């Protein structure tokens, strides 16, 4: 059985059901307007609502007019990166805190009703095209470039996609943030894709292979975090039995993740990369409904970036 035959697979349209209005394109002047980019890659880990930490870091960067040439994002990191490339300062935190209690945004109720915990029609159409208009033109005109990371179920490898158009490439953003078990598979260009966290949680190797000299890595777990084996492997094997290579990556993910997390501090200390991460264990859940907790994590990200700013500037100028 191929991905198109599976009831868990959803064909994602190339464009939203309702095209954005022209007025929406001019609502927000992008933060990058009139500022040069920095010759650096920005690597953004996922983590669902833990992405609030990343949102705080990126808003501080925009306040300081730090705009990296290439942004490589996974899952929630890709969503944060999408807003950052468009210069939409404050947008990620605003949406997460405003809609965290709306079942259509991110919830198990959305999964039961639609097959997707992250409501695709609501999050990727209703919000950006009507409720909270997104400046698509600012994304397309941006001097920065976004690369999203998804997991290819057939090959069991990460799928890296560089955006050329904010709307035409939107299915890759949806795929990158489609968590296994609670999302329908996204079929894009003949590839069955899901959340990129399975195959490349922190795409540092990809970033290094681009040839860039500087790499800023934003993590969403504290230094003492250790990922354990996936407790839902029995369900995952049942759901994705047609994809043995993907199942192998799910089974081994915690080994790969913990090995990379151990290596990152050493690479930071050697001056090869610059790491920003929460200073303490994150208690925000994947589908957090407490807006105060979400905003506190955002503030923590902003403060962490502020405290690290001088050291980051020295790293970038070295």
Secondary structure, DSSP 8 states (H G I E B T S, - for coil): --GGG-TTEEE--SS-SS---HHHHTSS--TTTT---EEEEEEE---GGGHHHHHHHHHHHHHTT--EEEEEEETHHHHHHHHHHTT-TTHHHHHHHHHTT-TTTBSHHHHHHHS-SB-HHIIIIIIIIIIS---HHHHHH-SSEEEEEEEETTTTEEEEEE-S-TTTTHHHHHHHT--TTSS-EEEETTEEEEEGGGT-SS-HHHHHHTT-S-EEEE-SS-TT------TTHHHHHHHTTT-HHHHHHHHHHHHHHHHHHHHHHHHHHTTS-EEE--SS-----TT---HHHHHHHHHHHHHHHHHHHHHHHHHHH-
